[in-house]
């Protein structure tokens, strides 16, 4: 999987039960695949988590602006 992107693609895109893996193992292998073949995956995941936490704060600020007008 770490040597062949074809094998990585099969594991990543298949359901765990189809490749004979339990959910936890399949999830770890999918994450390892992303780390190996997409070098900036950690940055993208961290950025998306930060963005998910930022949006409610923006909505709250917009609500405060509307209420003050």
C-alpha positions as CSV (number, residue, x, y, z in Angstrom):
1,X,0.0,0.0,0.0
2,X,2.8,2.4,0.8
3,X,4.8,1.3,-2.3
4,X,1.9,1.1,-4.9
5,X,-0.7,3.8,-5.4
6,X,-2.9,1.2,-7.1
7,X,-3.1,-0.9,-4.0
8,X,-3.6,2.3,-1.9
9,X,-6.5,3.3,-4.1
10,X,-8.2,-0.1,-3.7
11,X,-7.9,0.0,0.1
12,X,-8.9,3.7,0.3
13,X,-11.9,3.5,-2.0
14,X,-13.2,0.0,-0.9
15,X,-15.4,-0.7,2.1
16,X,-13.5,-2.3,4.9
17,X,-15.5,-5.5,4.9
18,X,-14.8,-6.0,1.1
19,X,-11.1,-6.0,1.7
20,X,-11.4,-8.1,4.9
21,X,-10.6,-5.3,7.4
22,X,-12.4,-4.2,10.6
23,X,-13.5,-0.6,10.8
24,X,-10.6,0.6,13.0
25,X,-7.9,-1.0,10.9
26,X,-9.5,0.2,7.7
27,X,-9.7,3.7,9.0
28,X,-6.0,3.7,10.0
29,X,-4.9,2.3,6.7
30,X,-7.0,5.0,4.9
31,X,-5.3,7.7,7.0
32,X,-1.8,6.2,6.4
33,X,-2.6,6.2,2.6
34,X,-3.5,9.8,2.7
35,X,-0.4,10.7,4.6
36,X,1.8,8.7,2.1
37,X,0.2,9.9,-1.1
38,X,-1.0,13.3,-0.2
39,X,1.9,14.9,1.7
40,X,-0.1,17.9,2.9
41,X,-3.0,15.9,4.4
42,X,-2.2,16.9,8.0
43,X,-2.2,20.6,7.1
44,X,-5.5,20.2,5.2
45,X,-7.2,18.3,8.0
46,X,-5.9,20.8,10.6
47,X,-7.1,23.8,8.5
48,X,-10.5,22.2,8.0
49,X,-11.0,21.6,11.7
50,X,-9.9,25.2,12.4
51,X,-12.4,26.5,9.8
52,X,-15.1,24.4,11.3
53,X,-14.5,26.0,14.7
54,X,-14.2,29.5,13.1
55,X,-17.6,29.5,11.3
56,X,-19.8,29.5,14.4
57,X,-17.8,32.4,15.7
58,X,-18.4,34.4,12.5
59,X,-22.1,33.6,12.6
60,X,-22.2,34.8,16.2
61,X,-20.4,38.1,15.3
62,X,-22.8,38.6,12.3
63,X,-25.7,38.1,14.7
64,X,-24.3,40.7,17.1
65,X,-23.9,43.2,14.3
66,X,-27.5,42.7,13.1
67,X,-28.8,43.1,16.7
68,X,-26.8,46.3,17.3
69,X,-28.2,47.9,14.1
